[in-house]
Amino acid sequence: MPGGLQCWDVNGKLVVDIGDYNSRYLGRTTVFLAENANSVSGVFQGLTFSGSFVIVVSAASTSYFTPGNFAARAFDGSFGVFRLSSYTAAVTLTLDMYSFL
């Protein structure tokens, strides 16, 4: 069975294609990014700096956010999420964690 991850932007342009790498789903978590904060971090066992990645799946807020308003980075046993937009409202983010096999 084929595996991997492909993502397209709103114009239909392929922006992520890691279909030639096998990956394993590690789990899901949520984090709260406070109003006027630009980043948040959390702990997640199994993540590594060079062998994992984090995907922002959804954003829930009173302001208009999409997952594309955020960037996420895996570290050894933890992750960081960074706000890319100028909106400053608080937001709850749902994150999926993956590791390369």
Backbone as CSV, one residue per row, in Angstrom:
resi,resn,N_x,N_y,N_z,CA_x,CA_y,CA_z,C_x,C_y,C_z
1,MET,0.844,-1.171,0.000,0.000,0.000,0.000,0.894,1.240,0.000
2,PRO,0.613,2.220,-0.852,1.406,3.443,-0.885,1.258,4.224,0.421
3,GLY,2.274,4.972,0.761,2.224,5.796,1.961,2.901,7.117,1.711
4,GLY,2.770,8.021,2.658,3.407,9.324,2.552,2.421,10.425,2.829
5,LEU,2.803,11.633,2.460,1.987,12.802,2.732,2.121,13.776,1.572
6,GLN,0.991,14.249,1.096,0.970,15.292,0.070,0.008,16.378,0.517
7,CYS,0.397,17.652,0.325,-0.443,18.793,0.687,-0.465,19.790,-0.465
8,TRP,-1.639,20.362,-0.712,-1.815,21.357,-1.764,-2.267,22.662,-1.153
9,ASP,-1.905,23.781,-1.787,-2.418,25.061,-1.329,-3.791,25.311,-1.941
10,VAL,-4.388,26.466,-1.632,-5.749,26.752,-2.089,-5.857,26.851,-3.609
11,ASN,-4.733,27.056,-4.291,-4.733,27.143,-5.749,-4.491,25.796,-6.421
12,GLY,-4.371,24.737,-5.615,-4.148,23.415,-6.171,-2.691,23.085,-6.447
13,LYS,-1.782,23.939,-6.004,-0.350,23.696,-6.207,0.157,22.755,-5.111
14,LEU,0.874,21.714,-5.517,1.462,20.781,-4.580,2.597,21.466,-3.827
15,VAL,2.481,21.593,-2.508,3.485,22.309,-1.729,4.307,21.386,-0.832
16,VAL,3.810,20.189,-0.523,4.550,19.199,0.264,4.335,17.845,-0.381
17,ASP,5.426,17.114,-0.621,5.312,15.771,-1.171,6.410,14.905,-0.573
18,ILE,6.033,14.130,0.418,6.995,13.197,1.002,6.488,11.767,0.799
19,GLY,5.952,11.533,-0.386,5.428,10.219,-0.718,6.484,9.158,-0.876
20,ASP,7.743,9.559,-1.040,8.795,8.566,-1.193,9.454,8.216,0.138
21,TYR,8.933,8.718,1.225,9.414,8.366,2.554,8.309,7.645,3.315
22,ASN,8.668,6.600,4.025,7.709,5.951,4.897,7.703,6.675,6.225
23,SER,6.522,6.905,6.758,6.415,7.583,8.032,5.433,6.842,8.932
24,ARG,5.563,7.103,10.221,4.702,6.470,11.216,3.981,7.564,11.998
25,TYR,2.692,7.392,12.150,1.882,8.315,12.943,2.166,8.069,14.417
26,LEU,2.596,9.102,15.138,2.911,8.964,16.556,1.746,9.335,17.455
27,GLY,0.896,10.249,16.997,-0.237,10.643,17.818,-0.657,12.076,17.576
28,ARG,-1.616,12.508,18.383,-2.222,13.828,18.248,-2.237,14.513,19.601
29,THR,-2.067,15.821,19.581,-2.165,16.611,20.799,-2.734,17.987,20.463
30,THR,-3.128,18.722,21.478,-3.577,20.102,21.291,-2.729,21.015,22.164
31,VAL,-2.543,22.234,21.685,-1.833,23.253,22.453,-2.623,24.546,22.375
32,PHE,-2.445,25.375,23.391,-3.100,26.676,23.440,-2.049,27.749,23.256
33,LEU,-2.237,28.587,22.252,-1.352,29.720,21.998,-2.063,30.966,22.498
34,ALA,-1.528,31.556,23.548,-2.175,32.685,24.208,-2.213,33.928,23.317
35,GLU,-3.121,34.821,23.646,-3.230,36.092,22.933,-1.900,36.838,23.020
36,ASN,-1.473,37.412,21.906,-0.234,38.177,21.768,1.034,37.334,21.893
37,ALA,0.927,36.025,22.006,2.111,35.156,22.028,2.443,34.738,20.602
38,ASN,3.719,34.614,20.300,4.137,34.239,18.948,4.534,32.783,18.822
39,SER,4.723,32.091,19.949,5.108,30.683,19.887,4.661,29.958,21.144
40,VAL,4.610,28.648,21.013,4.293,27.773,22.143,5.057,26.475,21.926
41,SER,5.421,25.809,23.003,6.120,24.537,22.886,5.447,23.506,23.771
42,GLY,5.748,22.252,23.506,5.175,21.176,24.288,6.061,19.951,24.228
43,VAL,5.753,18.986,25.066,6.509,17.741,25.147,5.716,16.647,24.461
44,PHE,6.410,15.826,23.668,5.771,14.677,23.019,6.824,13.602,22.833
45,GLN,6.675,12.493,23.549,7.641,11.400,23.486,7.697,10.791,22.086
46,GLY,8.892,10.470,21.627,9.067,9.836,20.332,9.501,10.781,19.233
47,LEU,9.352,12.093,19.439,9.804,13.056,18.432,11.320,13.199,18.481
48,THR,11.921,13.384,17.320,13.355,13.668,17.246,13.581,14.860,16.320
49,PHE,14.671,15.556,16.548,14.993,16.751,15.772,15.137,16.445,14.284
50,SER,15.827,15.359,13.956,16.118,15.088,12.552,15.249,14.000,11.929
51,GLY,14.376,13.364,12.712,13.611,12.260,12.157,12.118,12.365,12.328
52,SER,11.617,13.552,12.685,10.176,13.715,12.930,9.673,15.007,12.320
53,PHE,8.361,15.079,12.164,7.737,16.331,11.743,6.367,16.466,12.387
54,VAL,5.910,17.704,12.467,4.658,18.048,13.133,3.781,18.777,12.131
55,ILE,2.496,18.413,12.099,1.539,19.051,11.188,0.458,19.746,12.003
56,VAL,0.196,21.008,11.710,-0.928,21.710,12.329,-2.185,21.310,11.560
57,VAL,-3.069,20.583,12.229,-4.257,20.019,11.587,-5.415,21.001,11.599
58,SER,-5.613,21.682,12.721,-6.731,22.628,12.807,-6.410,23.730,13.794
59,ALA,-7.136,24.833,13.645,-6.985,25.998,14.517,-8.371,26.469,14.930
60,ALA,-8.616,26.552,16.233,-9.920,26.983,16.747,-9.741,28.264,17.550
61,SER,-10.463,29.321,17.142,-10.314,30.624,17.764,-11.536,31.477,17.468
62,THR,-11.655,32.587,18.188,-12.700,33.559,17.875,-12.308,34.406,16.674
63,SER,-11.043,34.351,16.285,-10.546,35.060,15.117,-10.379,34.061,13.974
64,TYR,-10.224,34.558,12.764,-10.085,33.667,11.614,-8.654,33.173,11.503
65,PHE,-8.434,31.895,11.751,-7.144,31.253,11.580,-7.316,30.009,10.738
66,THR,-6.271,29.640,10.017,-6.199,28.349,9.343,-4.895,27.696,9.779
67,PRO,-4.733,26.397,9.554,-3.452,25.779,9.886,-2.259,26.441,9.187
68,GLY,-2.501,27.065,8.030,-1.439,27.733,7.302,-0.914,28.985,7.978
69,ASN,-1.580,29.447,9.042,-1.108,30.603,9.797,-0.019,30.239,10.803
70,PHE,0.388,28.959,10.824,1.329,28.481,11.833,2.376,27.566,11.201
71,ALA,3.543,27.539,11.807,4.604,26.600,11.421,4.953,25.785,12.656
72,ALA,5.277,24.519,12.446,5.615,23.648,13.565,6.958,22.970,13.304
73,ARG,7.675,22.678,14.389,8.997,22.064,14.280,9.154,21.025,15.377
74,ALA,9.674,19.864,15.011,9.938,18.803,15.986,11.344,18.965,16.549
75,PHE,11.481,18.662,17.828,12.771,18.623,18.507,12.875,17.270,19.208
76,ASP,13.940,17.018,19.910,14.095,15.753,20.627,13.160,15.716,21.832
77,GLY,12.050,14.980,21.693,11.083,14.844,22.776,10.140,16.014,22.954
78,SER,10.184,16.970,22.047,9.312,18.136,22.168,9.033,18.736,20.795
79,PHE,8.239,19.800,20.777,7.906,20.487,19.536,7.707,21.969,19.815
80,GLY,7.775,22.760,18.762,7.485,24.183,18.844,6.528,24.568,17.738
81,VAL,5.623,25.497,18.036,4.681,26.018,17.047,4.828,27.533,17.029
82,PHE,4.871,28.099,15.839,5.135,29.521,15.670,4.024,30.178,14.864
83,ARG,3.578,31.326,15.311,2.538,32.089,14.621,3.166,32.823,13.444
84,LEU,2.580,32.693,12.257,3.098,33.350,11.060,2.299,34.581,10.654
85,SER,1.123,34.738,11.213,0.255,35.843,10.815,0.330,36.988,11.816
86,SER,-0.260,38.097,11.460,-0.282,39.257,12.350,-1.479,39.243,13.299
87,TYR,-2.386,38.273,13.140,-3.500,38.146,14.082,-2.945,37.809,15.456
88,THR,-3.483,38.412,16.515,-2.922,38.195,17.845,-3.886,37.492,18.801
89,ALA,-5.044,37.057,18.323,-6.017,36.397,19.194,-5.492,35.053,19.676
90,ALA,-6.007,34.604,20.803,-5.665,33.287,21.327,-6.233,32.215,20.400
91,VAL,-5.571,31.057,20.372,-5.999,29.989,19.471,-5.613,28.635,20.071
92,THR,-6.475,27.646,19.857,-6.177,26.269,20.226,-5.844,25.508,18.949
93,LEU,-4.680,24.864,18.936,-4.201,24.166,17.749,-4.210,22.661,17.977
94,THR,-4.617,21.923,16.968,-4.530,20.466,16.985,-3.345,20.067,16.115
95,LEU,-2.475,19.221,16.661,-1.238,18.842,15.985,-1.153,17.331,15.829
96,ASP,-0.703,16.882,14.671,-0.394,15.464,14.436,1.118,15.314,14.369
97,MET,1.628,14.260,15.020,3.064,14.000,15.081,3.405,12.762,14.242
98,TYR,4.489,12.854,13.477,4.945,11.761,12.623,6.451,11.582,12.773
99,SER,6.915,10.362,12.524,8.348,10.119,12.452,8.644,9.347,11.176
100,PHE,9.828,9.566,10.630,10.258,8.814,9.456,10.724,7.434,9.895
101,LEU,10.456,6.427,9.077,10.905,5.062,9.390,12.303,4.829,8.865
